[in-house]
Amino acid sequence: MAGCNLVIVTSHHLDVEFLAAVLSMAKKMEFKCHVSSEVVARTLELSGQKFDVEVLEEYSKTPAFPTAPLSDVLVDKSLIITSYADVVDLCRGLEEEELRNRQAVCILTEPEPGIEEMTEYNTVSRWLAFYGIHTYRIRVSGHYYPFELNDILEHLKFKELLPVHTEHPELMLRMVKSRGQFPRKKGK
């Protein structure tokens, strides 16, 4: 993000770890942070961590979160978190000449597994290039190593834990218990 005035990042709204990491980096680099989705804002709020973000007014349906007009992202160093599906329309809503002068980059995240939405990567990349935005594609996996799970568990405050999408759920439960976190069993 160094050297850029505008960074746009696509992300799935439930990828809290990725969102938290991006927002943390943006804060350290003194970027003003925006999201183009109240769902993302609510997800961040439910994570239990505090983030200084504003929902772009054009995407806000209720005044439950602080808002800012889309034009604000062209004033200061700004980060916008949006969905892959909305990134081109978001750029269309900005002043084209200003956007070209912002030294903007867009980080297009590829979910795991690579699904249909990423098949249009080249098309989206060409649209963003039209606006002078350099694109970078990264793959974000939902599979974690044990040390990464430990880091995630350190930040979570859960009442229940139900491991899914794993061949060995007992390993995750053992890891949680070894940390002194004892999830309630369903119905107890």
FENHU-V617880 format. One record per helix or strand of 3 or more residues. SS is the DSSP state (H for helix, E for strand). FROM is the first residue (numbers start at 0). LEN is the number of residues. If there is no record, write none. Layout:
ss/from/len
SS/FROM/LEN
SS/FROM/LEN
This chain:
ss/from/len
E/5/5
H/15/13
E/31/4
H/37/9
E/52/4
H/56/3
H/69/5
E/77/5
H/83/9
H/95/5
E/103/7
H/115/15
E/133/6
H/145/10
H/168/10
